[in-house]
Amino acid sequence: MFGDQISNYITHQKYLARLEKELSRPIRRFDKELDYLPSQYLCEYVKSLGYDAIEYGSPFKTDGINLAVFNDSKLEAKTAEVYEITEMDFNFKKLMPY
């Protein structure tokens, strides 16, 4: 999977695991921009190591994955699908009494 870069992966495995944990955290409306500074820093670090993207687990689907791409010029679209949203459900809960 990593070819000649296996030693590079092993060396940085701890940082990559932390990055996945940070990136997989769902965004909440109360979060501040500064809360994402560590994630941005880690992504820039991984990018500086020569990686083109980071794959990390989805916070919303157990077996889902997300991809943060640093260099989209290396991507090639194979297929495209268009969807129309026909229905939406909203759930809510009271946060504070007024």
Secondary structure, DSSP 8 states (H G I E B T S, - for coil): --GGGHHHHHHHHHHHHHHHHHHTS---TT--GGGGHHHHHHHHHHHHTT-SEEEEE-SSSTT-EEEEES-GGG---------------------S--
